[in-house]
Amino acid sequence: MLYREAGQFKTSYAADQALLPILQDRIGLLVILVVAFVFIPLFGGEFFVGSVMIPFLVFALAAIGLNILTGYAGQLSLGTGAFMGVGAYSCYKLVTYFPDVNVIILILVSGVFSALIGVVFGLPSLRIKGLYLAITTLAAQFFLEWCFIRIEWLYNYNDSGAIEVPQRMLFNVAVTGASASHITRYLVVLAIVALLTLVAANVLRGRIGRSWMMIRDMDIAAELMGIRPLYAKLSAFAFSSYYCGVAGALLVFMWLGSAEVEVFDINHSFLILFMVIIGGMGSLTGCFFGAAFIWILPIIIRTVPAMMGLDIVAATVEHIVNIVIGVLIIFFLIVEPHGLARLWQIAKEKLRTWPFPYSS
């Protein structure tokens, strides 16, 4: 009764092909945006906003980038962490050379350099696929990590070998640096993630997105139908790497404040891959579900012993978190291999037919 299309009529093709054709979906998205842009900044504490929501949004954006390449285009990649590093180091150099330019613009531009690097390492996808392509992107991961360490120009010859975020102002408000408030940084990250998510949703619904999915499902048949694998695969690598690069720049400039090469190691590549698998391959909504599952759930588990007044060693709590997360991952993969997004879709379909029985 609450989630029905009864009485909702489409009078044009544009209305029928809208991003959210159902009224309840539009209302739900509006509520989420109001909560995110208004209630969380007003009532969220510094820890919740700065240490939970900001990294959650950053990892969700990185998961969207990987999901575009792996979930929609069918090209397996294990170099997400390195592409995030390219965006972070590029933004650091841009801020150094263009100190008077708006830092938000530089963050968005930094993704272009990551996209270019992604195209270079995406060239082998024209000849190889599957596990062999994953090994190629893994080589890109290690090669770019080596560059971050050995090329001192990238971190301005700092003795520490780390990139340190300078303070930058926007309308006399500190956006980056130690004096930037957690609310300001959160709103910047939220605005960028919301904008890029909208762009991705529309691109995936268009000609470019359909060509990616055709290459994923059967590349030979797609080529016979006129899809050029060269443009389709390389554009998927470029689009995906751009999102990962912007996420890497946000990770350093809006959350960490400084970073060394370990921030972009292979562990982060697997972390983003787990978010995509758990959330759901080929689903933008699943990217947010996966990021919440991998990042927010462990924080909740860690706070439970403290709320109950239990005196447990921090290392023990960490082991318990790893065990619980591992068990839940296995459970969800067995119950629904298509991820949490598929469970959400099933729940919506059941709600649409309730109280009548639902058959998939």
N, C-alpha and C positions, 0 to 999 in steps of 0.2 A: 504493500500500500504506500510505502514511503519512497520507493524508487521505481516509478513506472513512467512510461512514455505516453500514457493515455492522455489525450487532449493536447498533445504537442504535435503540431502540424508543420511540415516543411513546405514552403511555397516557392523555393528556388533551389537550384543545384548547389549554390554557395552555402545555403543553410544546411542542406543535407550532408555536405562534405566538410562542415565546420570541425574545428579541432575538438570542441566539446559540444556535440549536438544535443545532449540531454541536459535539461535545466538543472537537475539535481547535481550533476557534475560541475556545472558552472558555479552553483552556489557553494559546493564543497570546496572548490579551488579558491573562491573568494574568501571563505572563512579561513582557510590555511594561510593565505597571503596576509589577511588582517592580523592573525595571530603572530605570524613571523615578523611583519614589519612594525606592528604596534605593541602587542601585549608582551612579547619577549623582551624588547628593549626597555619597556616600562617596568616590568616586574621580575625580569630575570636577573639573577645575581652575577657577579663578576666571574665566578668559576663556571657557572652554567653557560654564560654567553661566550666567554673567552676560551674556555678549555673543552667545551662540549659542542656548542653549536657551530663555531667557526671551523674547527677541523672536520666536523660532520659535513658541512656544506662543501668544503674544499675536496674531501675525498669523494663525495657524491659527484662533483664535477669531473674529477679524474675518472671515476667509474663510467660516467657518460661517454667520455672520450674512448675508453677501452671498449665499451659496449658497442659503440658505432663501428669499430673495426672488427671486433670478434663476433658480437651478437648479430649485427646487421649485415656486415660484409663478409663474414666467415673467414677472416684472416687472423689466425692465432698469433698473439704477441706476448712476449715476456719482457719487453723493454719499457714498460710504462714509467717506472721510476726514473730511468735515464732521460726520457723525454720531458718529464716534469723538471728534472735538473736543468735541461737546456733552457726551458722557460725561465727558471729562477736566475740562472747565471746571465741570460740575455737581458732580463729586466735590471739586474744589478749593473751591467755595463751601460745600459741605456740611461739609467738614473745618473751614472757617473758622467756621461758625456752630455746629457741634456738635463741639467739640474732644474731648469726653469719650466720644463714641460710638466703638465699634470701627470702625477704618478699613476693615476687610474688609466690614462691613455697608454702609458708605457707598459703597464701590466697587460693590456689587451694586445699591444703591438708585439710584446715578447713572444706571444704564441706563434707569430708568423715565423720566427726563427726555428722554433720547434717543429713547425709544419714542414719547413724546408729540409730539416734533418730527417724527419719522418719519411719524406718522399725518397730521399737517398737510400735509406735502409729498407724502403718498401719495394725497391726495384727487383730484388730476388723473388718477390711474390708473383712476378710475371712468368717464372719458370718452375717454381717449387710451391708446395702447399703443405698444410698439415703440420706434422711434427718437424719436418725439415725447415719450414718457415719459422717455427717457434725457436729452433736452434739458431737461426740467423738473427732474429730479434734479441735472443739471449747474448749473442756475440756483440750486438750493438750496445746492450746494457753494460757489458764489461768494458768495451772500448770507450764509451762516453764517460764511465766512471774514471777510467785512466786519464782521460783528458781533463776532467775536473780536478784531478790531483796534480798532474804534471805540468799543465799549461798555467803558469803563474799569472799570466795576463788576465785570465778569467776572474780571479779574485783580487786583482789590483796589487799583486805582490805582497799581500798581507802576511806577516810572520806566522799568524795562526793558521793560515790556509783556509779561513772561513770567509763567507760573505756576510757583511754586517749592514743592516738596513739603516740608511740615514733618515733623518726626520724630514718629512715633506708636508707642506700645508695646502689646504684647499679651502678657499673662502675664510682664511684666518683660523682654520680648524686643523689641528694635527691629524693627518691620515695615517702616516707611518712613523715609526720611531718609538722611543720609550715613553714619550709624553702623549701618544695617541691613545684615546680611551677605547675600552673594549666595545662600547656601543657603536662608536664611529667605525671601527674596523669591521664589526659584524654587519652593519648596514651596507657597507661597501661590498663585502663578500656576498651578501644576500642579493643585492641588486645585480651584480655580475652573474651570479649563478642563475638567477631567475631569467635574465635576458638571454644567456647562452642556452638555457634549457628550452626556451620558447623558439629560438632559432633552430636548434636541433630538431625539435618536434615538427616544425614546418618543412625543413629540408628532407627529413625522412619520409614525409608524406608526399613529396614531390618526385619529379623525374629522377633526380640524382639518387634519392633514397631507394626508389624502386630498382634502379640499376644495381645498387649494392646488394639488395636482397636477391635479385636474379643471379648475380655472380655467386652469392652464397649458396643458393639452392642447387644450381647446375650451371657452371660457367660455360660449358660447351654449348648448351642450348641457348644461353643468353647471348653468346657471340653469334650464333646462327640467326638470332632475332634482331641483330643490329647493335647490340651493346658492345662497346669496345673495352676489353679487359684492361688495357693499358690505362685509360682514363678512369675507369671505375675503381680499380684497385689503388692506383696512386692517389686519387682524390679521397678515397677512404682513409688512407694513411695520413694524408695531409690534414684532413678534417679532424681525425682522431688525435693526431699529435698536437694540433693547435689547442684543443681543449685540455690535453694533458699539460702543455706548456703554460697555459694560463693558470691552471690549478697549481702547478709548481711555483709560479710567481706569487700567487695568493698564499700558498703555504708558508713561504719565507717572509714576505712583506706584511702580511696581515695576521699572522699567527706566531711564528717562531721568533722573528726579529733578527735572527742570525742562523746560519746553517753551515755545516760541513758536508763533505761528500757522502758521509754515512746516511744522511737524510734521504738520499736518492739511490740507495743500494737495491739489490735484488729482493730483499725482504719486502720493500714497499711495492715492488712490482707484483709479487705474489699476493700481498694484502689487497691491492686493487682488483686482482683477478678473482680472489675469493669473494669480494663484494659483488662482482658481476655474476658469478656462478650462483651465489646464494640468493641474490636479488632476482635474478631471472635474465637469461640471455635474450637479447632483442626486446628490451623493455626499458624505457626511460624511468618509469615509476619504480621498477625493480632496482635501479641504481641507488635511489634514495633508501629503499628498504634494505639493500645490502650494506650500504654505508652505516645505517643505523644499527643493523645487527652486529657488524664487525667492530664498530667504534663505540657506540653508546651502550650496548648491552654489557660489555666488560666493565665499564665505569659503574653501572648499576650494581653489578655483582660485587665489585670491590667495596662499595659503600654499605652493603648490607651488614657485614660483620661489625663495622663501626657504629651503625645505627642500633644494632642489638647489644652493644656494649661488650662484644667479645674481643679478647686480647689475643690476636693471632698474628704471627710473624708475617711481615709483608711478602716474603718469598713464598710462604705457604699459600697466601691469598692469590698470588700470581699463578701458582701451579693449579689451584682450584679453578681459577678463571679459564686457563688454557684447557683443562679437562672438560669443563662445562661447555665452552664454546665448541670444542671438537665434537662432543657428543651431539650437540644441537645441530651442527653442520651435517653430520652423518644422518641424523634423524630426518631433517628437512629434505636431504637429497634422496632418501628412500621414500618418504611420503609423497613428495612432489619434486621430481628432478628438474622441472622447469622453473623452480625458484619461488620466492615469496610473492612475486608479482602474479604468478598463476593462481596461487591460493587467494589472493585478493580479487582476481577476476572471477574465480568460482564463487566467492562469497557475494559479489555483486550480482551475479546471475541468479543465485539462489534468492537473493533479496528481491529481485525483479519478479520472480514467479511465486514468491511466498503469498499465501499459505499452501499453494499447490506444490506437488512434488517436483523436484528438479532432476532432470536426466541429462548428463553430459553427452 
